[in-house]
Amino acid sequence: MKLNKIVIGIVVGVFILAGCIFWAFKNNSYLSFDDDNKTYTIEEKWNLPPILQEISGISYLGNNEVACIQDEDGMIFIFNIETSKITSRISFGESGDYEDITVIEDTAYVVRSDGKIFKVAGFRENNPEINTYQISGLDSNGIESLEFDAKNKRLLFAVKEYNNRKETKGIYTFNLTTQKVIKERLFTLDGADEIYQKLRGGKSSQIIRPSSIRFHPTTGELYILEGNQPKLIILDQDGNEAKIHLLDPETFTQPEGLAFDEENRLYISNESRRQPANILRVKLND
């Protein structure tokens, strides 16, 4: 009888432990992606050469050319999506963790993860002019996004993480005239908002670590790419989260870059992870 009680106690203990593990996993699991409810279509895919396996940012130049950077070399790579070849390489700095690029006319802006911005004027000329600025005063622990705001002639960037692990993430502006950060947030991303609560995945639904941001050329909406829990967040012109597209983690293994072409078609680049690095042309469902 005593032995039976011990056995029963062990069995009950195992079930209790299994239940605790289940609930812990449920509340911290990855976002649940349902292929039947996918809200986009992959229209085309370009696998990238070995030098771009660590691709971290893209900017569409026109004429089938995409400016790419990777997180090791201070170099801009021009990739032609018609030929699937690199056509030129422009050096602008020493080795470092470069995270995003945005191009306006003949000037490229590149951000390093420590907040250093490289302005490469005449980047396709033989001797481009290079200047640097520093993002400071935000207690940031990683910046991976950069966008040029043509309407207000300023740069936008999102903090991926803060040193004090704030629950919300801010999108800030960098004044190119004063060369200073405006410390007041332009927009705030809050994983506790209702739109995130509707996502399946427990606490992981609230994770926001922006890897790239881009304005839609015609609507003015701001597209925010989240690479940790792959999703595309769309803000309206007032900065409100209007829509979220969950991305299949088997396809978007590590999404890092966003770009739009002259026909407003969307491109997302993926760093190498379980598959070769690539650029995908993505059509979102209305």
Secondary structure, DSSP 8 states (H G I E B T S, - for coil): -HHHHHHHHHHHHHHHHHHHHHHHHHHH------GGG--EEEEEEEE--GGGTTEEEEEEEETTEEEEEESSSSEEEEEETTTTEEEEEEE-SSS--EEEEEEETTEEEEEETTSEEEEEETTTSSS-EEEEEE--SS-BS-B---EEETTTTEEEEEBS-BTT--SEEEEEEEETTTTEEEEEEEEEEETTSHHHHTSSSGGGGG---EEEEEE-TTT--EEEEETTTTEEEEE-TTS-EEEEEE--TTTSSSEEEEEE-TT--EEEEE--SSS--EEEEEEE--
